[in-house]
Amino acid sequence: MDAAIEEQIDPFGADEDTKLKRLLYPESVLNEEMIISSRSDRLDALDELSEDGWKVLQDVLSWATPVDACIHRNTRDTLRKYRKAGLLEETVPTRKPERRRIELNEQTRRVYDRIDEYTRTFYKKAQQSTETEARAIGFVMTTYRQRLTSSVYAISQSLSTRLEKLRTQRKVLERRKRIRDDQDEDRQAALDALSEYSEDEIAELEDAGEDVLNVDLTELAPSLTDEGINLLKEEIEELESFIQEVKQVDDDPKMDQLYEDLDMLDRKGRSRIIVFTQYKDTMHFVRQQLRWKYGENIACYSGDGGEMYDEEADAWRNVGKERVKREFSDNDGEVDILVCTDSASEGLNLQECGAMINYDLPWNPMRVEQRIGRIDRIGQEYDDVYILNYSYEDTVESDIYDRLDDRIGLFEYVVGDMQPILSSVGSKIREATMVEGAKADSEEYEELERDIDQDIEEQQGEDDPVELKDSLAEVDSDRPLREQVIQEARLDAWETYSHPDLGKVGNPSENRDPVFTVDAAKGVFLENETLTEAGIRFDLLSHLDFEFDLTEPEDAEFIYCLQHPGDAPITAEESEDTLAASIANQHQGIGITFDPDTADEYPSLRFLAPGSPLFNWLAATLVETSDRLNLTQSACTANSDGEIVGTAEKPWVVTGWTEEDAADTSLVQLTDGGSVEDRSETVEFLNQWAQEFIENRTRSS
């Protein structure tokens, strides 16, 4: 560090020398040299450094943190520059978000307002109750209120069903008896735990096809007490007061817009379109409305699995998520429109789909961002992806989304630093609508708007030190575009946690061999005598008598059936119509692959890579049962006298593998082919490394 400063900085530039020391030296050294260095001093130093000072800073930080040679900030703008400079072949799509404000007609507006008032009234009553079951009704009301923003028609059908269930429950309560079974205790325990779940978490559980905590919220009614019976009667009376008007709702105003947009997107060449909704009842409504026009070209994807429409049987049949994805993504597939719930935003990558319609907007905008991430991907087939967002006009939710769009360009860009703000919007909307009764243009709404604006301003107003890439922009302005792009990627690594996708951008002078390769893992596990003796076997799918409709026949060369004695951390999948389920049913094994492309094509397969439970289990089994390798550890610490001594405690531990346990024994490493070879370093190297590490650590602190 001192050498770099002395070599590159004018010896008469004492002020520049001080600035660099403020930025680079630990506080203890600054105190010894009597240099004052507050946070503002360091920010000023960043702002005032000369060209030579910036180069010193870059060299020192690069030397001190060699890992930055492997880390780059791949923002969308940077990736587009990669593509422009010829460093990236794949498309980096541009988002084209558009808002669709759906006007409610006179009838649906009345129903909307009545349901809004009903959910808020009984939410407050539930919150005021001291009984567990009555309080849990508050979650029912919140869920219904969110479903109201999804589809007026769908929530109308749900409320009609709820009224019938409440009437049945009233008859039971009036006779002062309950239908009891062996699950009563479990049900009560579930209700007690219900208050710990947020509305979004409940929606996710419902979407996964499960009752929340094994309790069907749509059937949840107050307890047997007088308070519970009175609350039940009040809710029945409230629903009966407007249920006839609810039953007259036979359509959703959003559907007309959906038909129009599907035709528009088709004219723009977007032959595959995904329609997202938060709730399964809305998904069921939408698919039923579309089937008369699109027939077998529609499929569904939800927590219940994948479904396709059988026109001849006039029924939806479960075919599994894997089949749905394949039919939707393949050019020769049968499916053009995929209607799905938020479960599809987890693990479903659709680079082939160039348009998305958000039929509803959840209270938490981050869930919409997760949906968009399914099609806004590197390698997207289209340069532009269309994102159409539906909401009912003159509602709190619609106005809040408009406000966010105006302030931060919501969904036009990846959210980045705004993620904490967006994640808190859902709870703010719930508080405003369910507790305070906020409506569009009301005083309560304006307070909510001010609250969100303040959060945005605080996030945007935080002190932001000068970005290194901006400070060096003029310094390197004469270099070719390719070099500028690479330099920016390296500098951005200092202010991000992202990792690189492009080996070409790395720093050649600090090249590091990969820790893991696919061929190495295959070489270790396949035909391994130690694993075979432990009862673990890998059978290549192409060598088995197997029936399944693979996307390509040659895919069978990358898929294996894993057989084991029964103590693996996962079980064979047997439920859905998937490749993994077929392997389990036909050969009683676990479907696995080492190939990332194959894992993406068949999501039900287990991708065997470091970090997966199955990979870790296999590696642990190999280590525990093998008598060939030893794990050697070395650690040092500073004692009370400042001496560097050995220790058995973490965290200052460095490890390496050897074939013998001696100080002069060579360390070994894994080759790309999966074999073990000697390194030039010995066990003594570990001891030296640990000692030097703790010495540097002690000196810097």
FENKA-V346861 format. One record per residue. N is the residue number from 0. PHI is phi in radians with two decimals (999 if undefined). PSI is psi in whole degrees, 0 to 359 (* if undefined). D_FIRST is the distance of its C-alpha to the first C-alpha in whole Angstrom. Layout:
# FENKA-V346861
{{N;PHI;PSI;D_FIRST} {N;PHI;PSI;D_FIRST}}
This chain:
# FENKA-V346861
{{0;999;309;0} {1;-1.06;319;4} {2;-1.10;319;5} {3;-1.12;319;5} {4;-1.17;315;6} {5;-1.16;325;9} {6;-1.29;324;10} {7;-1.88;348;11} {8;-1.89;135;12} {9;-0.95;124;15} {10;-1.04;340;15} {11;-1.58;356;18} {12;-1.55;67;17} {13;-1.06;324;16} {14;-1.12;319;17} {15;-1.14;321;14} {16;-1.04;317;12} {17;-1.15;319;13} {18;-1.05;316;13} {19;-1.16;321;10} {20;-1.12;322;9} {21;-1.06;325;13} {22;-1.45;333;11} {23;-1.97;333;8} {24;-1.54;148;9} {25;-1.21;160;12} {26;-1.05;326;15} {27;-1.09;320;16} {28;-1.23;321;13} {29;-1.08;321;14} {30;-1.11;319;17} {31;-1.09;323;17} {32;-1.60;6;16} {33;1.01;45;19} {34;-1.88;122;17} {35;-1.41;133;19} {36;-2.52;86;18} {37;-1.50;174;21} {38;-1.06;318;21} {39;-1.15;326;23} {40;-1.08;318;20} {41;-1.20;321;17} {42;-1.13;320;20} {43;-1.11;321;21} {44;-1.09;318;17} {45;-1.05;319;17} {46;-1.26;334;20} {47;-1.90;1;20} {48;-1.07;145;16} {49;-1.39;176;17} {50;-1.03;316;17} {51;-1.13;323;14} {52;-1.10;320;12} {53;-1.11;321;14} {54;-1.17;322;12} {55;-1.08;314;9} {56;-1.04;316;9} {57;-1.10;315;11} {58;-1.12;316;9} {59;-1.17;315;6} {60;-1.19;326;9} {61;-1.14;320;11} {62;-1.20;320;9} {63;-1.33;336;9} {64;-2.25;76;13} {65;-1.06;339;14} {66;-1.13;340;18} {67;-1.20;346;17} {68;-1.20;342;18} {69;-1.88;2;22} {70;-2.14;131;22} {71;-2.47;149;24} {72;-1.63;102;25} {73;-1.64;71;29} {74;-1.21;165;31} {75;-1.08;321;34} {76;-1.09;319;33} {77;-1.12;318;30} {78;-1.13;324;33} {79;-1.15;325;35} {80;-1.18;322;33} {81;-0.96;312;32} {82;-1.12;318;36} {83;-1.13;325;36} {84;-1.48;1;34} {85;1.44;16;36} {86;-1.61;348;33} {87;-2.41;127;36} {88;-1.56;327;39} {89;-1.22;154;40} {90;-1.26;139;42} {91;-1.94;100;40} {92;-1.20;156;43} {93;-1.86;131;43} {94;-1.34;140;45} {95;-2.18;75;48} {96;-1.39;143;49} {97;-2.41;140;52} {98;-1.62;141;54} {99;-2.14;106;58} {100;-1.65;110;59} {101;-1.57;122;62} {102;-1.43;130;65} {103;-1.44;136;68} {104;-1.33;177;71} {105;-1.03;318;74} {106;-1.18;310;74} {107;-1.19;331;71} {108;-1.14;318;70} {109;-1.09;316;72} {110;-1.12;318;71} {111;-1.01;312;68} {112;-1.14;322;68} {113;-1.16;317;70} {114;-1.16;322;68} {115;-1.03;314;65} {116;-1.17;320;67} {117;-1.08;312;69} {118;-1.13;321;65} {119;-1.19;318;64} {120;-1.07;313;67} {121;-1.44;342;67} {122;-1.13;314;63} {123;-1.13;318;64} {124;-1.07;319;67} {125;-1.14;320;65} {126;-1.16;331;62} {127;-1.45;347;65} {128;-1.36;154;66} {129;-1.74;358;66} {130;-1.66;139;67} {131;-1.02;311;64} {132;-1.17;323;66} {133;-1.16;318;67} {134;-1.12;324;63} {135;-1.12;336;62} {136;-1.10;335;64} {137;-1.01;324;62} {138;-1.21;324;59} {139;-1.06;315;62} {140;-1.13;319;63} {141;-1.12;319;59} {142;-1.10;316;59} {143;-1.10;322;62} {144;-1.13;322;61} {145;-1.22;323;58} {146;-1.17;333;61} {147;-1.07;322;63} {148;-1.28;342;60} {149;-1.40;306;60} {150;-2.78;120;63} {151;-1.07;320;66} {152;-1.13;312;69} {153;-1.08;317;67} {154;-1.22;330;66} {155;-1.10;319;70} {156;-1.16;322;71} {157;-1.12;320;69} {158;-1.23;325;71} {159;-1.08;318;74} {160;-1.14;318;73} {161;-1.11;321;72} {162;-1.06;317;75} {163;-1.11;321;77} {164;-1.20;323;75} {165;-1.18;322;75} {166;-1.08;318;79} {167;-1.11;318;79} {168;-1.14;325;77} {169;-1.09;319;79} {170;-1.06;321;82} {171;-1.16;314;81} {172;-1.15;323;80} {173;-1.14;333;83} {174;-1.48;3;85} {175;1.00;41;82} {176;-2.58;158;81} {177;-2.12;153;78} {178;-1.47;112;77} {179;-1.85;151;76} {180;-2.60;186;74} {181;-1.22;349;72} {182;-1.68;4;69} {183;-1.00;315;69} {184;-1.15;319;67} {185;-1.12;322;64} {186;-1.13;318;65} {187;-1.16;320;65} {188;-1.10;322;62} {189;-1.15;318;60} {190;-1.10;321;61} {191;-1.10;327;60} {192;-1.52;349;56} {193;-1.06;325;57} {194;-1.12;345;56} {195;-1.46;353;52} {196;-1.74;140;52} {197;-1.42;167;51} {198;-1.10;321;53} {199;-1.11;321;51} {200;-1.15;321;51} {201;-1.12;317;54} {202;-1.08;321;55} {203;-1.15;320;52} {204;-1.16;318;54} {205;-1.09;319;58} {206;-1.13;332;56} {207;-1.34;4;56} {208;1.48;18;59} {209;-2.06;150;59} {210;-1.23;145;61} {211;-1.14;119;59} {212;0.91;34;58} {213;1.18;21;62} {214;-2.09;125;63} {215;-1.38;107;65} {216;-1.12;330;64} {217;-1.18;340;67} {218;-1.81;1;69} {219;-1.18;127;68} {220;-2.31;162;70} {221;-1.07;171;71} {222;-1.41;186;72} {223;-1.37;353;76} {224;-1.28;169;76} {225;-1.05;320;77} {226;-1.08;318;74} {227;-1.15;318;73} {228;-1.12;318;77} {229;-1.11;318;77} {230;-1.12;321;73} {231;-1.08;314;75} {232;-1.10;321;78} {233;-1.10;319;76} {234;-1.19;321;73} {235;-1.08;315;77} {236;-1.07;319;78} {237;-1.14;315;75} {238;-1.14;320;75} {239;-1.13;334;79} {240;-1.22;340;79} {241;-2.39;10;77} {242;-1.17;328;77} {243;-1.12;321;80} {244;-1.17;323;78} {245;-1.10;316;75} {246;-1.16;339;77} {247;-1.36;348;78} {248;-1.30;110;74} {249;-2.01;11;75} {250;-2.74;170;72} {251;-2.15;126;68} {252;-0.98;338;67} {253;-1.19;336;64} {254;-1.15;321;66} {255;-1.05;319;67} {256;-1.16;323;64} {257;-1.13;314;63} {258;-1.01;315;66} {259;-1.09;317;65} {260;-1.25;325;61} {261;-1.09;320;62} {262;-1.17;318;64} {263;-1.07;315;62} {264;-1.16;325;59} {265;-1.11;320;61} {266;-1.16;331;62} {267;-1.45;3;58} {268;1.54;13;58} {269;-1.64;90;56} {270;-1.35;340;59} {271;-2.05;128;57} {272;-2.33;136;56} {273;-1.92;132;55} {274;-1.98;119;56} {275;-1.79;143;55} {276;-2.51;159;56} {277;-1.44;336;55} {278;-2.20;147;58} {279;-1.18;326;61} {280;-1.15;326;64} {281;-1.19;319;63} {282;-1.03;316;62} {283;-1.09;320;65} {284;-1.12;312;67} {285;-1.09;315;65} {286;-1.16;325;65} {287;-1.17;324;69} {288;-1.23;328;69} {289;-1.49;339;68} {290;-1.14;329;70} {291;-1.13;332;73} {292;-1.70;323;71} {293;-1.88;348;68} {294;0.89;235;70} {295;-1.36;4;68} {296;-1.48;5;65} {297;-1.89;144;64} {298;-2.45;163;62} {299;-2.18;154;60} {300;-2.54;113;57} {301;-2.62;188;57} {302;-1.10;341;56} {303;-1.43;353;60} {304;1.95;196;59} {305;-1.73;139;59} {306;-2.33;143;63} {307;-2.23;151;65} {308;-1.52;129;68} {309;-1.77;103;71} {310;-1.15;323;74} {311;-1.14;319;77} {312;-1.56;353;76} {313;0.87;52;75} {314;-2.64;156;73} {315;-1.65;129;69} {316;-2.06;141;68} {317;-1.36;122;65} {318;-2.11;359;63} {319;1.57;150;60} {320;-1.15;325;56} {321;-1.09;316;55} {322;-1.14;318;59} {323;-1.08;314;58} {324;-1.05;318;55} {325;-1.15;317;56} {326;-1.18;331;59} {327;-1.45;321;57} {328;-1.50;333;54} {329;-1.31;142;56} {330;-1.09;331;58} {331;-1.69;10;61} {332;-1.25;164;61} {333;-1.49;342;63} {334;-1.78;129;61} {335;-1.93;332;60} {336;-2.17;124;60} {337;-1.98;114;58} {338;-1.76;121;59} {339;-2.58;165;56} {340;-1.75;181;55} {341;-1.14;347;51} {342;-1.11;337;51} {343;-1.28;344;51} {344;-1.42;3;48} {345;-1.99;108;46} {346;1.44;8;46} {347;-1.96;109;48} {348;-1.87;122;46} {349;-2.20;72;48} {350;-1.13;342;47} {351;-1.43;348;50} {352;-1.68;124;51} {353;-1.81;9;51} {354;-2.67;144;52} {355;-2.36;139;52} {356;-2.08;117;55} {357;-1.56;99;54} {358;-1.11;334;57} {359;-2.46;162;56} {360;-2.07;107;53} {361;-1.02;158;52} {362;-1.06;330;51} {363;-1.66;107;47} {364;-1.07;338;46} {365;-1.12;334;43} {366;-1.22;327;46} {367;-1.20;320;47} {368;-1.05;322;43} {369;-1.14;322;44} {370;-1.08;312;47} {371;-1.05;327;46} {372;-1.09;344;43} {373;-1.25;332;46} {374;-2.02;338;46} {375;-1.49;81;43} {376;-2.33;151;41} {377;-1.09;132;39} {378;1.62;9;42} {379;-0.97;141;45} {380;-1.14;331;48} {381;-1.94;150;48} {382;-1.22;325;46} {383;-2.07;137;47} {384;-2.02;130;48} {385;-1.57;134;51} {386;-2.26;109;50} {387;-1.85;123;54} {388;-1.96;120;53} {389;-1.69;142;57} {390;-2.78;154;58} {391;-1.33;136;61} {392;-1.20;150;61} {393;1.06;43;61} {394;-2.18;158;60} {395;-1.01;314;57} {396;-1.05;316;55} {397;-1.11;317;55} {398;-1.17;323;55} {399;-1.15;317;51} {400;-1.11;322;50} {401;-1.07;318;51} {402;-1.11;315;49} {403;-1.13;324;46} {404;-1.13;318;47} {405;-1.16;321;47} {406;-1.42;319;44} {407;-2.26;11;41} {408;1.07;51;43} {409;-0.93;130;44} {410;1.24;356;44} {411;-1.34;328;43} {412;-2.24;164;39} {413;-1.10;138;38} {414;-1.18;327;37} {415;0.97;238;34} {416;-1.17;346;33} {417;-1.47;359;37} {418;-0.98;314;37} {419;-1.05;324;37} {420;-1.18;312;40} {421;-1.14;324;42} {422;-1.15;336;42} {423;-1.60;352;44} {424;-1.12;321;46} {425;-1.01;314;49} {426;-1.17;327;49} {427;-1.20;320;50} {428;-1.15;318;52} {429;-1.04;314;54} {430;-1.08;318;54} {431;-1.23;320;55} {432;-1.47;318;58} {433;-1.50;330;59} {434;-1.81;311;59} {435;-1.62;348;59} {436;1.21;34;61} {437;-1.15;139;59} {438;-2.24;162;61} {439;-0.96;134;60} {440;1.24;7;60} {441;-1.48;168;61} {442;-1.11;322;59} {443;-1.12;322;58} {444;-1.15;317;56} {445;-1.08;325;55} {446;-1.17;319;53} {447;-1.07;317;51} {448;-1.09;317;50} {449;-1.11;322;49} {450;-1.10;315;47} {451;-1.18;319;45} {452;-1.03;319;44} {453;-1.13;318;43} {454;-1.06;318;41} {455;-1.14;316;40} {456;-1.11;321;39} {457;-1.15;320;37} {458;-1.17;318;35} {459;-1.31;337;34} {460;-1.60;359;34} {461;-1.11;146;31} {462;-0.95;127;27} {463;-2.13;102;26} {464;-1.00;158;22} {465;-1.00;130;22} {466;-1.34;134;22} {467;-1.04;322;19} {468;-1.16;325;21} {469;-1.21;320;24} {470;-1.17;332;21} {471;-1.70;0;20} {472;-1.01;314;24} {473;-1.28;328;25} {474;-1.02;320;22} {475;-1.86;20;23} {476;-1.17;340;27} {477;-1.57;355;28} {478;-1.36;157;27} {479;-1.05;157;30} {480;-0.98;316;31} {481;-0.99;314;30} {482;-1.19;323;26} {483;-1.09;316;26} {484;-1.09;315;27} {485;-1.09;317;25} {486;-1.10;318;22} {487;-1.08;319;23} {488;-1.08;319;24} {489;-1.16;316;20} {490;-1.17;323;19} {491;-1.12;341;22} {492;-1.08;338;20} {493;-1.30;349;18} {494;-2.29;32;21} {495;-2.67;165;24} {496;-1.92;5;25} {497;-1.28;163;27} {498;-2.10;162;27} {499;-1.42;153;27} {500;-1.89;349;31} {501;-2.11;114;30} {502;-1.17;334;29} {503;-1.17;340;29} {504;-1.51;348;26} {505;-1.06;167;23} {506;-1.54;109;20} {507;-1.01;327;22} {508;-1.27;346;19} {509;-2.19;40;18} {510;-1.15;139;22} {511;-2.16;137;23} {512;-1.19;145;27} {513;-1.10;144;29} {514;-1.23;330;29} {515;-2.49;139;33} {516;-2.23;156;36} {517;-1.07;316;39} {518;-1.10;324;41} {519;-1.13;315;39} {520;-1.10;317;40} {521;-1.09;319;44} {522;-1.11;326;43} {523;-1.26;315;43} {524;-1.51;319;45} {525;-1.26;135;48} {526;0.94;36;51} {527;-1.49;124;49} {528;-1.10;321;51} {529;-1.09;315;50} {530;-1.20;321;50} {531;-1.06;317;53} {532;-1.12;334;55} {533;-1.47;3;53} {534;1.51;19;56} {535;-1.89;127;53} {536;-2.43;144;54} {537;-1.99;117;53} {538;-1.90;122;56} {539;-1.15;134;55} {540;-1.06;325;57} {541;-1.17;345;58} {542;-1.66;359;60} {543;-1.83;155;62} {544;-1.39;102;65} {545;-2.49;139;63} {546;-2.10;116;65} {547;-2.91;144;62} {548;-1.45;87;62} {549;-1.30;153;58} {550;-1.06;313;57} {551;-2.30;137;57} {552;-1.00;326;58} {553;-1.23;350;55} {554;-1.06;335;53} {555;-1.11;342;55} {556;-1.37;353;53} {557;-2.04;6;50} {558;-2.09;139;52} {559;-2.23;152;52} {560;-1.80;115;55} {561;-1.58;120;53} {562;-1.84;136;56} {563;-2.56;164;55} {564;-1.32;358;57} {565;2.05;1;56} {566;-1.91;18;53} {567;-1.18;154;51} {568;-1.29;357;49} {569;-2.32;163;51} {570;-1.97;162;54} {571;-1.19;136;56} {572;-1.40;133;57} {573;-2.32;5;60} {574;-1.54;301;61} {575;-1.56;172;60} {576;-1.48;72;61} {577;-2.16;170;58} {578;-1.12;316;57} {579;-1.08;320;55} {580;-1.15;322;59} {581;-1.14;320;61} {582;-1.11;318;59} {583;-1.13;317;59} {584;-1.26;323;63} {585;-1.55;334;64} {586;-2.37;8;62} {587;0.91;42;61} {588;-2.32;181;57} {589;-1.81;127;54} {590;-1.33;124;53} {591;-2.36;163;49} {592;-2.60;153;47} {593;-1.74;353;44} {594;-1.72;123;44} {595;-1.11;324;42} {596;-1.15;320;45} {597;-1.17;321;48} {598;-1.11;325;46} {599;-1.25;324;46} {600;-1.25;326;50} {601;-2.19;85;51} {602;-1.06;340;49} {603;-1.31;341;52} {604;-1.22;151;50} {605;-1.51;122;47} {606;-1.50;113;44} {607;-1.49;96;43} {608;-2.52;157;39} {609;-0.91;135;37} {610;1.88;333;37} {611;-1.36;144;41} {612;-0.99;323;43} {613;-1.20;318;45} {614;-1.08;314;42} {615;-1.07;321;41} {616;-1.15;317;44} {617;-1.11;317;45} {618;-1.12;317;41} {619;-1.13;320;42} {620;-1.08;318;46} {621;-1.11;315;45} {622;-1.17;317;42} {623;-1.21;328;45} {624;-1.71;348;48} {625;-1.53;139;46} {626;-1.84;17;46} {627;-1.66;322;44} {628;-1.92;148;40} {629;-2.12;140;38} {630;-1.65;113;35} {631;-1.75;132;33} {632;-2.15;148;31} {633;-2.49;139;28} {634;-2.59;147;26} {635;-2.34;160;25} {636;-2.66;167;24} {637;-1.75;126;24} {638;-1.42;185;27} {639;-1.11;337;28} {640;-1.59;2;27} {641;1.47;7;24} {642;-1.46;144;25} {643;-1.51;118;24} {644;-2.28;158;27} {645;-1.27;154;28} {646;-2.63;159;30} {647;-1.77;3;32} {648;-1.65;151;31} {649;-1.45;168;29} {650;-1.74;357;26} {651;-1.46;69;24} {652;-2.10;134;26} {653;-2.10;140;25} {654;-2.23;159;29} {655;-2.79;159;30} {656;-1.73;142;34} {657;-2.40;163;35} {658;-1.70;346;39} {659;-2.39;159;39} {660;-1.85;84;38} {661;-2.67;155;37} {662;-1.10;328;33} {663;-1.66;10;34} {664;-1.32;137;35} {665;-1.25;144;33} {666;-1.27;155;32} {667;-2.10;159;34} {668;-2.44;163;33} {669;-1.57;131;35} {670;-1.50;169;36} {671;-1.06;333;37} {672;-1.49;356;41} {673;1.68;2;40} {674;-1.55;168;41} {675;-1.88;132;38} {676;-2.34;157;37} {677;-1.30;147;34} {678;-1.77;169;31} {679;-1.31;333;29} {680;-1.35;152;27} {681;-1.94;180;30} {682;-1.03;327;30} {683;-1.05;331;28} {684;-1.05;323;25} {685;-1.10;318;25} {686;-1.11;317;25} {687;-1.13;318;22} {688;-1.09;314;20} {689;-1.09;320;22} {690;-1.19;315;21} {691;-1.11;323;17} {692;-1.09;312;17} {693;-1.24;329;19} {694;-1.11;314;17} {695;-1.13;320;13} {696;-1.11;316;15} {697;-1.15;319;17} {698;-1.16;321;14} {699;-1.31;337;12} {700;-1.57;*;16}}
